Structures are given as C-alpha cells and as structure tokens.
C-alpha cells in the first residue's frame, strides 16, 4: 500500500491481531495449567456427615471439650475408637495430614504457620 492512511490502518490491524493472539494464548495456558482443587467439605457440618476422613485435634484442648458437648458428638464418637486422634503432639497431627485422609482441627495461627513451613499442607 502506498497511501499513509492504508499503512496506518494495516499496521494497527497487525498490532491488534498480535495482541489478541498473545492474550488468548496467555489465558489458555493459565487456564490449563492452574489446578484448582475442591475440598470434599466446606464446613464442620459436612465434616461430621462424611466417613472418608479421620478427624483429630490436640488432646486436652478446647476442641476436645467442644466435641464432647456440642452437636458434633458424632465426630467424637467416631474418633473415640482411635485414641491417637487426640494426641497432644502437634507434629504428629501434621505428619498424619500428609500421609492419610486426616483432618486436623487446631488454632488458625498455628496451622497457617505450619502451612508456611511446609507447602504440602
């Protein structure tokens, strides 16, 4: 093309096509590589009505008392067959989370600190 207006329009079209292709391929790559894992439960009531996971808490903590007196007695009754779920050792629970289908209920700050130290949690 010899006229400047046509050259500007053609250059604009090419820039638009290259930008559109880059954005499309970037979004496609991001969509296919990010794995969003959905938890099989969303709240404690869902946890209480499932049988696939074992639930544990620090022994002697407020969680143990809460399980005994709350509406979630079913969780405590289910877990009373395995005394290790009320172990007082924090690291025991974290190891068990990594190797089994195990839910460890504890203080948020303690669990966030553990998750910062080990990305698998």
HELIX and SHEET records of a PDB file:
HELIX    1   1 UNK A    4  UNK A   33  1                                  30    
HELIX    2   2 UNK A   44  UNK A   48  1                                   5    
HELIX    3   3 UNK A   62  UNK A   69  1                                   8    
HELIX    4   4 UNK A   73  UNK A   79  1                                   7    
HELIX    5   5 UNK A   83  UNK A   86  5                                   4    
HELIX    6   6 UNK A   90  UNK A   99  1                                  10    
HELIX    7   7 UNK A  108  UNK A  117  1                                  10    
SHEET    1   A 2 UNK A  54  UNK A  57  0                                        
SHEET    2   A 2 UNK A 102  UNK A 105  1                                        
END                                                                             
